[in-house]
Amino acid sequence: MLVLVVEDNPERVARFREWLGHAHLRLLHVRSGDGALSRLNDQFDCILLDHDLDENHPMGSRGTVDGRGVVDRLVLSNVNRRTPIIIHSANPAGRNEMFQRLNANGFAVEIRPFTEWTPHFGAELREELLDEWRANRPLSR
């Protein structure tokens, strides 16, 4: 299983790895909207999406695409609308706008600000993803 983590904060990425880590669950981390756009043709089982990206960089090296830009491309892409997207941004206006746009276009989306993530929530999400993987993996002979 593959989870796309779109997040520019290394401490948050470390938490996601800690909480979601499992032998059958791989996290692919990109730190910018541009990085996320370059991976949209990949098959993901879940997408963790931030709004404010590359905020720790000097303005001259700041990425050109934020979470809204990623959402705009998701809406126009062939990404499976049932792929869970969890918006974990602390930016209330940005995350609400992203949620509304994805929801209106039939995506399986929820808002879970990073401040509400706990090891328990991470474990629940990991188990949901693994249950989906177990239910859909080919039978071995």
VENCORPE-V264440 format. One record per residue. N is the residue number from 0. SS is DSSP state (H for helix, E for strand, C for the rest). PHI is phi in whole degrees, -180 to 180 (none if undefined). NEAR is the number of other ideal C-beta (glycine too) atoms within 10 Angstrom. Layout:
# VENCORPE-V264440
[[N SS PHI NEAR] [N SS PHI NEAR]]
This chain:
# VENCORPE-V264440
[[0 C none 20] [1 E -128 15] [2 E -114 21] [3 E -89 24] [4 E -110 23] [5 E -104 28] [6 C -159 24] [7 C -99 21] [8 C -95 16] [9 H -60 11] [10 H -67 8] [11 H -67 17] [12 H -61 17] [13 H -61 11] [14 H -65 17] [15 H -59 20] [16 H -63 13] [17 H -65 10] [18 H -79 17] [19 H -107 21] [20 C -60 12] [21 E -166 14] [22 C -59 6] [23 C -100 11] [24 E -128 17] [25 E -109 12] [26 E -101 17] [27 E -106 15] [28 E -100 17] [29 E -126 20] [30 C -102 20] [31 C -143 21] [32 H -64 26] [33 H -61 15] [34 H -63 19] [35 H -64 27] [36 H -61 20] [37 C -70 11] [38 C -111 14] [39 C -64 16] [40 C -82 9] [41 C -74 10] [42 C -93 9] [43 C -111 19] [44 C -95 18] [45 E -167 22] [46 E -127 26] [47 E -104 25] [48 E -124 24] [49 C -97 29] [50 C -96 24] [51 C -87 15] [52 C -116 28] [53 C 60 20] [54 C -71 13] [55 C -91 11] [56 C -96 13] [57 C -59 7] [58 H -52 6] [59 H -63 5] [60 H -109 7] [61 C -64 14] [62 C -63 19] [63 C -93 11] [64 C -122 18] [65 C -100 22] [66 H -59 24] [67 H -63 15] [68 H -64 16] [69 H -64 28] [70 H -61 26] [71 H -56 15] [72 H -73 15] [73 H -59 24] [74 H -61 15] [75 H -88 10] [76 C -91 12] [77 C -97 8] [78 C -62 19] [79 C -58 12] [80 C -66 14] [81 C -88 8] [82 C -65 16] [83 E -63 19] [84 E -119 25] [85 E -113 18] [86 E -88 25] [87 C -110 23] [88 C -70 24] [89 C -89 15] [90 C -89 17] [91 H -59 11] [92 H -65 9] [93 H -64 18] [94 H -67 22] [95 H -67 14] [96 H -62 16] [97 H -63 26] [98 H -59 18] [99 H -60 12] [100 H -67 16] [101 H -67 21] [102 H -61 14] [103 H -64 10] [104 C -103 13] [105 C 82 10] [106 C -82 21] [107 C -83 15] [108 E -130 23] [109 E -144 13] [110 E -104 16] [111 C -144 15] [112 C -53 13] [113 H -55 16] [114 H -64 8] [115 H -97 10] [116 C -74 18] [117 C -136 11] [118 H -56 10] [119 H -64 9] [120 H -63 13] [121 H -59 17] [122 H -66 13] [123 H -63 12] [124 H -63 21] [125 H -57 19] [126 H -66 11] [127 H -61 12] [128 H -65 20] [129 H -68 17] [130 H -60 10] [131 H -62 14] [132 H -62 14] [133 H -62 10] [134 H -71 7] [135 H -112 9] [136 C -75 10] [137 C -66 5] [138 C -73 4] [139 C -90 4] [140 C -118 3]]
